[in-house]
């Protein structure tokens, strides 16, 4: 049998088989594609898991080998890993570059999977960054394996589909198609003369009957119904009457008012009952009144416009509009009107469906007023506000946001958020994730990460704090997103300054302890050198060596003085001073004899400042030294000083500017860190000490530097309007008496045995007898005993700090309680301690800083004893 004949006899069978074949082919292709894709993804995932597993299995071993510098083990480990055919390139690198590598780096465009592992070694609790481990794997092999499997699998699938199609063809033909052909032939031969003939199929009947038997039964039943045609027609007429009644019921049951107009004249031919209720009129009034009676004549809506709308519905199609209507009682209300043209009864009609929307109109007006109030509120908020729809397009931007972004409301509306709200990470410079997408995904309030910077339209950068929240409708669905953000640039700068201050304070605590202990060691060294030089011949070889050691010890003493500037309690000894003299003296001292000159620019009537002249001089010298070192070939330093008035007070601003090469931002960010230096020589403490000094003067210090354009240090110091009285005593310029002081008894209190012995030797050289004590309690008890025996010490030299015991401050209070005339001298390695700076406030006659020399000790003793001799 030819295909054409088969199609003419059984088109349904042919189409079904063709559809099945097409479906099978599509299924084979889809299965092949999905299977190949799944297999490829599985292989890729296997590679990713293998690479990720290297972080647990290989990275610790590699880190340990790097730490132990076992280069051979590292190379063996990398070559062993390359045995995996998926891995093509391995690399170990640090900040200096590539340390080890194995394999060939993939070419550009080659599909690869890569991952970088940080190499962090835990050295006794300290994390050491050894570099990174970079792994590259190729996906070519996985893809070739998948492609090789496609032909075999697809061939099997096609064979299965062909067998299924053949089976379905024969199954359908013998069970369905041949019977359908008989039914078709029987129906074609049916006419009014043989309606009584019954259709039968050539097969056995099945229990319950299947679809074919039900068709045969229905066909035979149809024939019987055709015979009873008159009864059927009568029944249908009854149903038609019932349908008409249903139509009338539905017509009058609708809650909307319905008018039926003549399409030509506009006359109302019929209305439903809801119209009578809505317009509060009778049926006769409704048929006589429209449109003249039921239209509110407000200058816009009128009967002529109503007829135009009816004509438009006839010519243009369905119309929908709002209409200002009027009830039969004269009450005006808003209605929504829908007009549709229809023909029935041989004439054209326009059906009008009217809905009362007065309540909705009132709600819309209220909503509009509420929206206006909300808009005014948003525009008045001090933070920036941007709202978007669910696609991320801006719908509203308030005045603050317009100012921060540089976009107006008219320009921003309709644009994608990223065009207007351009945010990046302050540290990396990378674009931040879209906050709208994050809100839409989470459905919750979200905040921006720290260090987020908003780049305005003009390129200005501001650090911002931001939050985003979903806008929901009454059903709880998200219809948009609102972003609220504020400029926190000033706060971020303040936080950075506070963090720097805390860092310096932490270092200060450590520095104070180190300086104190180091000063005690220097005291023993310097004192013994001092005594040794007295005992040997001046100018001898040994004397020269000791003199050099003495100078080195004095330089070490100066270094501890800088460290003590960090220490807690190292407040400056302030007095009212004129900055001009301090600046000139300090700068000229540093630049004397060099190739760098200095130009001064002082404003007239420069306000005085309350400062420690010595510490501020140290700061200026540090700044000038840095400027001088920045210009090794010579140049000019500009130092200007002027008054500055700001919201938080009045200041004197000092600017020291050089013509050097300037500094990169990375250097500027760390310039005040302790021990940070870019020079081959230097302690890295100068600028850190300067920062600490200015901070303790309640001032501000910052640096402004551009590569190739030089550097400027800007110092702001609080100004004073007048010279306070009684800030500091007049003992600085006191001239010591030159009278001879007879030897006396001096008590030494120090917890360091070598320092006690050294002090006793020095005092012996000065002609004094000594009484040695180790701590404050012992000193108080010995003083009490000697006072009771009438042999009170002429002088007591007390160490300020005794670890684990009573120090000089507490002991001084108890001794003065026993003997108010006691002559006490405080000694300490904490030269900047408040007690050392204001010793008389705590009962001491004088103070001496460790380490001290014999000449310094003699001056202090002579000063105290001379003052005692002058007392009445």
FENBEL-V271355 format. One record per pair of residues at least 6 apart in sequence whose ideal C-beta (glycine too) atoms are under 6 Angstrom apart, sorted by sequence separation. I is the first residue (numbers start at 1). GAP is how many residues later the second one is. If there is no record, write none. Layout:
# FENBEL-V271355
{{I:GAP} {I:GAP}}
This chain:
# FENBEL-V271355
{{81:6} {93:6} {106:6} {295:6} {313:6} {326:6} {388:6} {389:6} {402:6} {455:6} {472:6} {473:6} {536:6} {564:6} {670:6} {705:6} {750:6} {773:6} {786:6} {801:6} {816:6} {7:7} {91:7} {92:7} {120:7} {121:7} {261:7} {262:7} {312:7} {342:7} {378:7} {424:7} {439:7} {536:7} {591:7} {644:7} {677:7} {694:7} {763:7} {800:7} {815:7} {835:7} {65:8} {92:8} {295:8} {325:8} {387:8} {412:8} {438:8} {453:8} {454:8} {470:8} {471:8} {676:8} {704:8} {748:8} {800:8} {828:8} {839:8} {65:9} {81:9} {120:9} {121:9} {259:9} {260:9} {341:9} {342:9} {387:9} {423:9} {471:9} {644:9} {675:9} {773:9} {799:9} {91:10} {260:10} {309:10} {325:10} {453:10} {454:10} {533:10} {627:10} {691:10} {703:10} {760:10} {798:10} {119:11} {292:11} {339:11} {340:11} {386:11} {470:11} {471:11} {587:11} {642:11} {748:11} {836:11} {78:12} {90:12} {119:12} {259:12} {291:12} {323:12} {397:12} {452:12} {702:12} {760:12} {812:12} {848:12} {90:13} {186:13} {339:13} {385:13} {407:13} {468:13} {469:13} {533:13} {641:13} {798:13} {826:13} {89:14} {118:14} {119:14} {258:14} {322:14} {323:14} {532:14} {674:14} {701:14} {846:14} {88:15} {89:15} {271:15} {279:15} {291:15} {338:15} {386:15} {397:15} {405:15} {468:15} {640:15} {672:15} {89:16} {116:16} {117:16} {321:16} {384:16} {385:16} {671:16} {672:16} {700:16} {756:16} {199:17} {257:17} {337:17} {384:17} {467:17} {529:17} {639:17} {699:17} {746:17} {846:17} {88:18} {116:18} {257:18} {320:18} {394:18} {448:18} {699:18} {808:18} {826:18} {831:18} {846:18} {255:19} {268:19} {335:19} {336:19} {379:19} {394:19} {417:19} {466:19} {638:19} {672:19} {845:19} {82:20} {115:20} {199:20} {252:20} {254:20} {319:20} {378:20} {379:20} {384:20} {432:20} {447:20} {529:20} {698:20} {824:20} {82:21} {199:21} {251:21} {252:21} {257:21} {335:21} {336:21} {393:21} {394:21} {464:21} {465:21} {529:21} {637:21} {825:21} {826:21} {827:21} {829:21} {114:22} {179:22} {198:22} {268:22} {318:22} {446:22} {580:22} {746:22} {748:22} {823:22} {79:23} {301:23} {334:23} {465:23} {751:23} {827:23} {78:24} {112:24} {113:24} {334:24} {392:24} {427:24} {445:24} {635:24} {743:24} {744:24} {745:24} {746:24} {747:24} {748:24} {749:24} {751:24} {333:25} {392:25} {426:25} {462:25} {463:25} {743:25} {74:26} {112:26} {298:26} {313:26} {425:26} {463:26} {800:26} {809:26} {314:27} {334:27} {426:27} {443:27} {462:27} {526:27} {631:27} {775:27} {816:27} {111:28} {195:28} {296:28} {313:28} {525:28} {630:28} {795:28} {796:28} {797:28} {798:28} {799:28} {800:28} {388:29} {423:29} {424:29} {439:29} {463:29} {631:29} {777:29} {106:30} {296:30} {578:30} {579:30} {630:30} {749:30} {775:30} {776:30} {797:30} {195:31} {294:31} {423:31} {439:31} {522:31} {582:31} {586:31} {590:31} {627:31} {775:31} {776:31} {780:31} {812:31} {195:32} {294:32} {576:32} {596:32} {671:32} {779:32} {783:32} {787:32} {179:33} {422:33} {435:33} {623:33} {809:33} {522:34} {576:34} {577:34} {582:34} {586:34} {590:34} {776:34} {780:34} {784:34} {522:35} {582:35} {586:35} {590:35} {596:35} {668:35} {776:35} {780:35} {800:35} {296:36} {574:36} {577:36} {607:36} {94:37} {313:37} {574:37} {583:37} {587:37} {668:37} {93:38} {574:38} {596:38} {47:39} {93:39} {573:39} {595:39} {596:39} {597:39} {598:39} {599:39} {600:39} {601:39} {602:39} {603:39} {310:40} {572:40} {92:41} {266:41} {519:41} {823:41} {439:42} {518:42} {663:42} {91:43} {572:43} {609:43} {662:43} {664:43} {266:44} {392:44} {662:44} {90:45} {436:45} {515:45} {607:45} {662:45} {823:45} {662:46} {747:46} {89:47} {280:47} {281:47} {662:47} {88:48} {279:48} {280:48} {388:48} {515:48} {662:48} {745:48} {261:49} {279:49} {280:49} {515:49} {662:49} {745:49} {746:49} {747:49} {748:49} {749:49} {750:49} {87:50} {88:50} {406:50} {407:50} {660:50} {744:50} {749:50} {86:51} {263:51} {405:51} {406:51} {659:51} {751:51} {406:52} {511:52} {658:52} {658:53} {67:54} {511:55} {512:55} {657:55} {63:56} {85:56} {511:56} {655:57} {656:57} {59:58} {63:58} {508:58} {507:59} {508:59} {509:59} {655:59} {654:61} {55:62} {579:62} {653:63} {51:64} {66:64} {622:64} {651:65} {652:65} {47:66} {652:67} {622:68} {651:68} {650:69} {62:71} {619:71} {59:74} {619:74} {278:78} {615:78} {51:84} {263:85} {263:86} {611:86} {263:87} {260:89} {261:89} {47:90} {623:90} {260:91} {389:91} {388:92} {762:92} {766:92} {259:93} {387:93} {388:93} {258:95} {387:95} {762:95} {256:97} {257:97} {386:97} {43:99} {256:99} {385:99} {383:101} {384:101} {383:103} {40:106} {39:107} {609:108} {36:110} {609:110} {610:110} {607:112} {608:112} {36:114} {32:118} {741:121} {32:122} {562:123} {565:124} {572:124} {741:124} {28:126} {31:126} {566:126} {736:126} {562:127} {565:127} {736:127} {565:128} {28:129} {737:129} {28:130} {24:137} {21:144} {20:145} {576:147} {17:148} {20:148} {17:152} {575:152} {575:153} {13:159} {13:164} {10:167} {507:167} {504:188} {501:194} {524:230} {524:231} {527:231} {520:232} {523:232} {524:234} {570:262} {571:263} {569:264} {573:264} {569:265} {564:267} {564:268} {557:294} {520:309} {519:310} {516:313} {516:314} {530:323} {530:324} {526:325} {523:327} {523:328} {522:329} {519:331} {519:332}}
